[in-house]
Amino acid sequence: MQKKKKNEPLIIGTAYEFQGKERDIIFYSFRYAPNSKPSTLNTILREDNFGHNRLNVALTRARRKMILFMSTDIEQFPENILKDFLLYAKGYTTSEIIKEEFDSDFEKDVYERMKEKGYKLFPQYPACGYRIDLALFRDNFRIGIECDGWQHYDKYGNLNIDDIERQEVLERAGWKILRIPSTRYWKNPDACIDELIEEIERIVKEHKKEENILEKENEKENL
């Protein structure tokens, strides 16, 4: 693991100032007070590329931690994907915000087979303005399982550009995305599930290893 450079310059500004930049820790202050109108958040929640890109930048620039400052309770925010994110960040349990709903029989079949193997998955989990087909949480690590139908690939078998960009956004936000093509799954579901479990255990083990390395580096820096 390559050690990141120290003494990066401090940046103060709006989400726009962080385009193309990252920091280990970001302090984010919302200009939404108890007497604010819902329209105050319109700029960051616009339903166009500008709004989506701005929200993406605002929530995905922190490498390790984001600290949020608010002058009003999250429950007072208008219903939107920003509020969903804030509820998630606050630590609401997944059972409080997730309903067991599936987008396809494919997702449901994967869910049921993984459940039999002892894995707790959350279908259609909201994240970064998207819905992850099946979400898994292990040791503070987030894994998204995408059950891809044929429409997610072009005639050459390559993943569509929209799905590639979507995965990049989610992985920048700390998710590890695993994909299961339906054309391969239905040929041998049991084998695909076994391979999926093997990959999950491998990346969780690797994640723990990286965390241990970071902890040791931090201990050395604090000596």
PETA-V525442 format. One record per backbone hydrogen bond with DSSP energy under -0.5 kcal/mol. NH is the residue of the N-H (numbers start at 1). CO is the residue of the C=O. Records with the same first field share a line. If there is no record, write none. Layout:
NH->CO / CO
This chain:
17->14
18->15
19->16
21->18
23->61
26->65
28->26 / 67
29->27
30->69
32->30
36->33
40->37
41->38
42->39
45->41
46->42 / 43
48->46
52->48
53->49
54->50
55->51
56->52
57->53
58->54
59->55
60->56 / 57
61->57
63->23
64->24
65->24
67->26
68->66
69->28
71->32
76->73
77->74
80->78
84->80
85->81
86->82
87->83
88->84
89->85
90->86
91->87 / 88
92->87
96->93
97->93 / 94
98->94
101->99
108->104
109->105
110->106
111->107
112->108
113->109
114->110
115->111
116->112
117->113
118->115
119->114
121->119
122->135
123->121
124->133
125->122 / 132
127->130
130->127
132->125
134->145
135->122
136->143
138->136 / 141
141->138
142->174
143->136 / 141
144->176
145->134
146->144 / 178
147->145
148->146 / 180
149->147
152->149
153->150
154->158
157->154
160->152
164->160
165->161
166->162
167->163
168->164
169->165
170->166
171->167
172->168
173->169
174->171
175->170
176->142
177->175
178->144 / 176
180->146
182->148
184->181
185->181
186->182
187->184
188->184 / 185
192->188
193->189
194->190
195->191
196->192
197->193
198->194
199->195
200->196
201->197
202->198
203->199
204->200
205->201
206->202
207->203
208->204
209->205
210->206
211->207
212->208
213->209
214->210
215->211
216->212
217->213
218->214
219->215
220->216
221->217
222->218
223->219 / 220
